[in-house]
């Protein structure tokens, strides 16, 4: 009985693993705006709905919205200028730009579907062109469908972990591999968004070299002992500067 039970577990585990891989392959599609093939298991409409539903909670976590209409208007104007002069205008996403009241956390982020955020702590250190660099980077995350890709990858690894747990008690090992993969892909997402941000800056008439100054501001914000929030999800600013320089060389004169 034990041997038979073991065989059944292996069979079920392999079936779950096979299902995970088949599902992942069937969810492959080419991003029409970046040309990159991705694993996506939701529509743009679903991304927009997730972003709109999550936006109030994200704002609340950062002390709500910054209570200055002029500053919010600047964030809106710069964000919309980037959208209107780039491929972002052709996408189905709904772009909204939010200035958060948080004056302690140096951070900016985007939710699926077009909800973009920047904290006052970061905003207060930027010129308009540098703000364009930050918002362009966040628009890049939306167009790159990075959150949707992470959700699909997480779903894949959860199913794979379940199969490994049933079949061979290897769930922890597979889960750890999945987590490492997600972290690596996340860093690639940041670099892709940096490149798109440079392109959007150039198209909107901003000096792309200001993006490098943004990296220097982020690096300085860390200080000798403090790790700011952005470094929990972003590569080291020093590593990003070289890639940004390559992107500037790539797009300057071609736009």
C-alpha positions, 0 to 999 in steps of 0.5 A: 500500500505504501509503495502504491501510495508513493506512486500515486503521489508522484503521478499527481505531483508530475501532473500538477507540474506538467499543468503548470508548464502547459499553462505557462506556455499557453499564456505566452504573448508578445508585448506590442510596445516592447517586443518582448515575449512575456508570460501574462495571464490577465487582460489590460482591463484586468490590470487597470481594475487591479490598479484602480482598486489598489490605489487608495490603499497604497496612498493611505500607506504613505500618509495620503495625497500631498495637500498642495494642488500646485505641486500635484498639478506639476506632477500631472502635467509632467506625467501627461506630457510624457504619455502624450509624446510617447507610445504610452498614448497608444496603450489601453492604460489609464495613466494617473499620477499621484503625489504622496504626502510621505516626506520620509520615504524616498520612493516611486512606484507604479501599479498595474494599468497606469496608476503611478506614485511618487513620494514628496520625500523624493519629489522635493529633491527633483527638478522638472526634468528629473521628475520626468525621468522618475515618472517616465521610468514608472510609465515604463513599468506599466507599458512593460506589464511588469506587475502582470508578469510578476503575478503570472510568474507567482501563480506558476511557481505556486502551482509548481511548488504544490506539485513538488510538495505532493510528488516529492516533498521538494516544495521548499526547494522549488519555492526558493528557486521561484523566489530567486527567479522573481527577484532577478526578473524584477531587476531586469524590469527596472533596467527595461523601465530605465531605458523606456524612461530615457526614450520618453524623456527625449520624446517629450523634450527633456534632457535624458542626462537628468536621469543620471542625476536622479540616480545620483540623488537616490545613491546619496539618499541611501547614506552610509548606513541607511537603505531607502525603500527604493533599493528593496526593489531596484538595482543599485543606482551605480549599476543603472547609470551605465545602462542609462548612458547606453540608452541615451546613446541609443536614442539620442538623434533617433527621436 
